[in-house]
């Protein structure tokens, strides 16, 4: 599309949190992109943390990392997986970062002695952050506002949207309000009143929703759809039903059936003549729903009670599995429960193991046992970030005889620090945003398994860590069958390891799951699944 000016779509939520604003935003982005528009999606998070980098995964799910090294909300992972396009630090903003910027300006005297207030100073900074993506020549920017309408912490964002709608002018912006229609089993009916109250609360803030997306467990009867349209001041065709689906990847197709994208384009006064091309998406879904094979992979981690802690890993298995027409069943294994006497029982039915990333010493010895079991029993194993470090520790202890081998993260006084803190991290005091982050180059040895898997010796992957393979141990590892197969060309840091004479025993310091999308499943996950299928034969 030849762009005259950027259009803005704001997605708000009501009634309850976790309704799926991120999935609806990503689905809409996919539908609009498939019509030829250049689209991006950003997330505004109301919490006061500067970013999710210091949040416990139990608090907020996984911390997603962008190419440019921003630690962001997990919804950005959905945006990238649906749009098959990278996001950046400009795609995620928190209240903490907004206030930090404003306070820094105040300290510098940028406000010339004026009293600094929520309006206009905080709202001006929010608006600046919303519009900053327009410099990248997007046709449409979708902005998801976290939390729900009525939350105290969300009020500055809602006020900023009100101001922007007026400033941008007619047909240049719109508001999609996502709400819930609860089903009362006792009366056997869906209730519209919570949605009415939510829309009214939005109107009290000066914003009229243009489209209503209703999350529901049951089909919305025509009379209730008409009631919602009448009481919420939206056209009947602008009331969109969003029923629970078997998979999030079905949502775009269900929304397309109701002409959701056409409704949005009409509101923005944009052409709707081109048909959305979702042929590849439908092919992916068909393969995903009709697998020809099944593999069982154990995900060994510390945060398995909240599966969103490993959201990108789970989705990467879905992408790669669908590509190979293989269902990947994940066995969630809490590493703190693993002991020498229950390894056989835990892993006897699995075809492969993934040792997940994480921080801290809880559950570490269980991960070491899992790595040992996979190595000794020929089970395909992929170790990601901390997972690679665990594989290093296990090999040093049980093959090289270094009984005290450990990471300096867990034992700063270990006599065999096979995993040491990175040189540029030694004097770091502040924890937020100070790790090795974002995309870094890696050169793979031409004779390595990984070079064959990637079909390239030069790759780039995203990182999030402070500790590294201690290069002082590289020679003894190599002599005993553990190849250090990938290096950063500038720092010479070891990025990957792989065990010779083993079907698949690969550790990577980076996070391959962040780069997996529906359109481009990650080759490492595809190879792990292939190896699991071979083992099953």
FENLINNOR-V81773 format. One record per run of one state. SS is the DSSP state (alpha for helix, beta for strand, coil for the rest). FROM is the first residue (numbers start at 1). TO is the last residue. If there is no record, write none. Layout:
ss	from	to
SS	FROM	TO
SS	FROM	TO
This chain:
ss	from	to
coil	1	6
beta	7	13
coil	14	20
alpha	21	33
coil	34	38
beta	39	45
coil	46	51
alpha	52	54
coil	55	56
alpha	57	60
coil	61	63
beta	64	65
coil	66	70
beta	71	72
coil	73	74
alpha	75	83
coil	84	88
alpha	89	91
beta	92	94
alpha	95	108
coil	109	117
alpha	118	136
coil	137	139
beta	140	145
coil	146	151
alpha	152	168
coil	169	172
beta	173	180
coil	181	182
beta	183	184
coil	185	188
beta	189	190
coil	191	192
alpha	193	204
coil	205	210
beta	211	216
coil	217	221
alpha	222	232
coil	233	235
alpha	236	238
beta	239	243
coil	244	247
alpha	248	257
coil	258	259
alpha	260	267
coil	268	278
alpha	279	289
coil	290	292
beta	293	301
coil	302	306
alpha	307	323
coil	324	325
beta	326	334
alpha	335	337
coil	338	342
alpha	343	347
coil	348	351
beta	352	355
coil	356	363
alpha	364	377
coil	378	379
beta	380	384
coil	385	385
alpha	386	398
coil	399	404
beta	405	407
coil	408	415
beta	416	421
coil	422	422
alpha	423	425
coil	426	435
beta	436	444
coil	445	448
alpha	449	454
coil	455	457
beta	458	465
coil	466	466
beta	467	469
coil	470	470
alpha	471	479
coil	480	481
beta	482	487
coil	488	493
beta	494	499
coil	500	504
beta	505	508
coil	509	511
alpha	512	515
coil	516	522
alpha	523	536
coil	537	537
